[in-house]
Amino acid sequence: ITKKLEVPENGDPYKDWLGDREDKKKENKAKNELQRLQNISKEVKLKSNEISSTVNQAHVSTASLGKFQDKVRNEKKAKEIGKHKKFEPVTGNGKSEKEKIAGSDR
């Protein structure tokens, strides 16, 4: 089978135009394959993030907030979302409480 290729009028007649065309085609195939593999790796990362967030949500959905549930191997610790208030101890030094109250009146 003979492949025919038109050579531009101002083109070099001794240049391997057919080989150049095949090289470009191979480069495009390699580029597309690389992009496909990158897309697959992104998809896998997204799925793993979705799975871990679902597992964390399931742990927190229980009444004990997952305190007594077993951890899976390689499971990351769930991030606690929301504001956390720190309360002063109920029992303790009465003088410090009076000083705080007196200090806030000023």
Backbone bond lengths (Angstrom), bond angles and torsions (degrees), N, CA, C in turn:
res aa  C-N    CA-C-N  psi(-1)  N-CA   C-N-CA  omega(-1)  CA-C   N-CA-C  phi
1 I - - - 1.452 - - 1.530 107.07 -
2 T 1.293 114.88 128.76 1.451 120.93 -179.20 1.520 108.68 -103.57
3 K 1.325 115.67 128.59 1.457 120.39 177.20 1.512 108.73 -94.29
4 K 1.315 115.62 134.10 1.456 120.57 179.03 1.515 108.29 -109.24
5 L 1.320 115.46 141.60 1.448 121.61 -179.20 1.520 108.49 -142.92
6 E 1.307 115.79 130.55 1.461 118.98 178.67 1.519 109.03 -78.82
7 V 1.317 115.83 131.71 1.458 122.25 177.81 1.532 107.38 -100.72
8 P 1.335 117.62 132.35 1.463 118.74 178.57 1.527 110.94 -59.56
9 E 1.323 115.78 153.20 1.468 120.36 -177.54 1.522 111.73 -61.10
10 N 1.326 117.05 -40.55 1.458 119.79 -179.16 1.532 112.21 -89.82
11 G 1.334 118.52 6.87 1.452 122.57 -178.80 1.520 112.33 -79.91
12 D 1.317 115.78 157.07 1.468 122.07 179.45 1.535 108.73 -72.37
13 P 1.337 117.98 119.45 1.472 119.46 -177.94 1.528 113.05 -70.99
14 Y 1.345 117.78 -14.67 1.468 120.65 -177.80 1.534 112.52 -96.41
15 K 1.306 115.43 -3.09 1.467 119.78 179.22 1.534 108.87 -77.32
16 D 1.308 116.16 145.46 1.468 121.80 178.81 1.534 108.27 -82.73
17 W 1.313 116.56 85.24 1.461 121.58 -176.47 1.520 111.21 -68.49
18 L 1.302 117.43 -37.91 1.461 121.17 -178.96 1.534 110.52 -67.90
19 G 1.319 116.27 -42.91 1.466 120.23 178.28 1.521 111.14 -65.22
20 D 1.346 116.90 -37.15 1.463 121.82 178.37 1.527 109.92 -63.86
21 R 1.320 115.48 -41.45 1.463 120.60 179.48 1.528 110.66 -64.14
22 E 1.335 116.54 -42.92 1.464 120.29 179.47 1.533 111.20 -66.48
23 D 1.341 117.56 -36.30 1.465 121.04 177.50 1.525 110.86 -63.10
24 K 1.334 116.28 -43.13 1.469 119.75 178.63 1.520 110.83 -63.05
25 K 1.324 115.23 -38.51 1.462 119.55 179.76 1.531 110.47 -64.70
26 K 1.334 117.00 -41.32 1.466 121.12 178.26 1.526 110.74 -64.82
27 E 1.330 116.95 -40.19 1.464 120.65 178.26 1.522 110.75 -62.29
28 N 1.329 116.37 -42.97 1.465 119.82 179.21 1.524 111.44 -64.22
29 K 1.333 116.93 -39.85 1.466 120.17 177.77 1.524 111.22 -62.57
30 A 1.339 115.75 -43.18 1.468 120.04 179.60 1.526 110.57 -65.04
31 K 1.319 116.39 -40.97 1.466 121.00 179.38 1.532 110.52 -63.49
32 N 1.334 116.23 -43.70 1.467 120.11 179.32 1.530 111.28 -64.83
33 E 1.318 117.31 -39.24 1.467 120.89 179.16 1.527 110.73 -64.93
34 L 1.325 116.30 -41.54 1.469 120.56 178.09 1.524 110.18 -62.20
35 Q 1.321 116.93 -44.80 1.468 121.09 179.26 1.528 110.70 -63.04
36 R 1.325 116.71 -39.04 1.462 120.44 179.06 1.522 110.91 -63.42
37 L 1.336 116.82 -43.18 1.465 120.36 179.42 1.527 111.44 -66.01
38 Q 1.336 116.54 -37.96 1.464 119.75 177.55 1.528 110.64 -64.86
39 N 1.312 117.14 -40.07 1.461 120.71 177.91 1.524 111.24 -62.96
40 I 1.329 116.24 -40.55 1.464 119.86 178.94 1.525 110.64 -64.22
41 S 1.332 117.39 -42.43 1.465 119.92 -179.13 1.530 110.92 -65.61
42 K 1.332 117.71 -37.08 1.470 120.31 176.78 1.518 110.74 -63.94
43 E 1.335 115.69 -41.06 1.454 120.66 -178.92 1.529 110.50 -64.26
44 V 1.321 117.05 -41.22 1.465 121.19 179.81 1.528 110.22 -64.36
45 K 1.331 116.62 -41.72 1.464 119.82 178.59 1.520 110.81 -62.98
46 L 1.335 117.40 -42.50 1.454 120.49 179.15 1.517 111.26 -62.58
47 K 1.334 116.50 -42.28 1.459 119.73 179.87 1.517 111.04 -64.85
48 S 1.328 117.99 -40.01 1.465 120.15 -179.86 1.524 110.58 -66.34
49 N 1.338 117.47 -36.60 1.463 120.07 177.10 1.527 110.78 -66.62
50 E 1.323 117.17 -39.36 1.462 120.87 178.23 1.527 110.69 -64.00
51 I 1.317 116.25 -41.32 1.464 120.23 -179.25 1.527 110.50 -64.98
52 S 1.334 116.82 -44.54 1.459 118.93 -178.87 1.525 110.88 -66.40
53 S 1.326 117.99 -37.61 1.462 119.18 178.49 1.524 111.14 -67.97
54 T 1.330 117.19 -35.27 1.460 120.62 177.82 1.529 110.49 -67.17
55 V 1.315 116.87 -41.24 1.471 120.80 178.39 1.524 109.96 -63.36
56 N 1.331 116.68 -44.25 1.466 120.00 179.49 1.527 110.83 -63.19
57 Q 1.316 116.82 -40.13 1.457 120.36 178.93 1.524 110.54 -65.13
58 A 1.321 117.69 -38.41 1.459 121.02 179.32 1.532 110.93 -65.72
59 H 1.339 116.43 -37.82 1.462 119.29 177.72 1.519 110.93 -64.18
60 V 1.288 117.03 -43.66 1.464 121.63 -175.57 1.519 111.19 -75.55
61 S 1.324 118.10 -19.62 1.460 121.82 -176.57 1.525 112.70 -71.98
62 T 1.300 118.37 -14.47 1.466 119.81 179.39 1.517 109.58 -80.03
63 A 1.316 115.81 165.50 1.460 120.65 -178.55 1.528 111.61 -66.46
64 S 1.325 116.14 -28.71 1.463 119.58 -179.17 1.525 112.02 -90.25
65 L 1.347 116.64 6.56 1.465 122.80 -179.11 1.524 112.17 57.22
66 G 1.342 115.88 32.85 1.456 120.65 175.24 1.515 114.78 77.38
67 K 1.319 116.37 12.35 1.464 120.05 -176.94 1.529 112.01 -64.35
68 F 1.322 117.34 -34.07 1.459 120.66 -174.92 1.523 112.83 -105.19
69 Q 1.305 118.28 7.74 1.454 120.66 -179.28 1.520 110.01 -88.80
70 D 1.324 114.85 143.85 1.455 120.19 -179.61 1.521 110.75 -69.46
71 K 1.311 115.55 144.80 1.459 121.29 176.91 1.521 109.06 -89.43
72 V 1.310 115.95 142.66 1.449 121.67 176.47 1.525 107.56 -83.67
73 R 1.336 115.93 151.79 1.457 119.74 179.46 1.530 109.25 -59.83
74 N 1.310 117.35 138.64 1.471 125.25 -179.51 1.525 113.11 64.74
75 E 1.314 117.28 20.03 1.463 119.42 179.27 1.530 109.36 -82.14
76 K 1.312 115.39 133.01 1.460 119.99 179.90 1.520 109.69 -81.74
77 K 1.316 115.26 152.79 1.455 119.96 178.97 1.527 108.73 -71.82
78 A 1.322 116.12 136.66 1.463 120.72 -177.01 1.523 109.85 -72.91
79 K 1.309 115.29 142.48 1.460 120.25 175.94 1.515 108.05 -79.48
80 E 1.322 115.40 135.46 1.452 119.48 178.46 1.517 107.92 -86.93
81 I 1.316 114.90 126.48 1.452 120.50 -176.58 1.519 108.62 -104.07
82 G 1.318 116.84 138.43 1.448 121.52 176.15 1.509 111.56 116.04
83 K 1.307 114.28 175.91 1.462 120.18 -179.75 1.522 109.05 -89.01
84 H 1.302 115.38 141.53 1.455 120.89 179.13 1.521 108.24 -118.61
85 K 1.337 116.44 120.54 1.458 120.54 -179.68 1.515 109.33 -94.10
86 K 1.309 114.57 139.62 1.460 119.57 174.05 1.527 107.71 -104.51
87 F 1.310 114.97 122.18 1.446 120.48 -179.20 1.520 109.86 -98.66
88 E 1.300 114.68 147.40 1.461 120.65 176.15 1.529 108.13 -72.17
89 P 1.317 117.24 149.92 1.464 118.80 178.63 1.531 110.80 -63.89
90 V 1.331 115.33 144.53 1.457 120.77 -177.47 1.528 109.98 -72.80
91 T 1.303 116.82 -42.38 1.457 119.59 178.86 1.521 108.63 -95.42
92 G 1.287 116.84 150.14 1.452 118.57 178.51 1.514 111.14 155.85
93 N 1.289 114.71 -154.53 1.447 121.34 -175.51 1.534 110.12 -77.31
94 G 1.317 117.29 121.24 1.467 122.08 -179.28 1.510 112.44 -72.78
95 K 1.329 117.09 -27.81 1.466 120.31 -179.01 1.530 111.24 -66.06
96 S 1.317 116.89 -39.43 1.463 119.01 -178.46 1.531 110.74 -65.76
97 E 1.345 116.54 -33.61 1.453 119.35 178.22 1.509 110.56 -68.56
98 K 1.332 117.02 -40.17 1.475 120.45 178.89 1.527 109.60 -64.87
99 E 1.328 117.03 -37.69 1.467 120.26 179.34 1.522 110.62 -66.52
100 K 1.302 117.83 -38.78 1.468 120.72 178.71 1.513 111.00 -65.18
101 I 1.325 115.47 -42.92 1.475 119.63 179.92 1.531 109.49 -65.72
102 A 1.320 117.00 -42.92 1.456 121.02 -179.76 1.531 110.85 -66.53
103 G 1.332 116.58 -35.27 1.452 121.06 179.64 1.512 112.73 -71.18
104 S 1.313 118.40 -28.97 1.457 121.09 -178.75 1.525 111.63 -79.95
105 D 1.358 117.93 -19.33 1.467 120.89 179.61 1.511 111.29 -74.45
106 R 1.285 118.45 -21.74 1.464 120.73 -174.94 1.464 113.08 -72.82
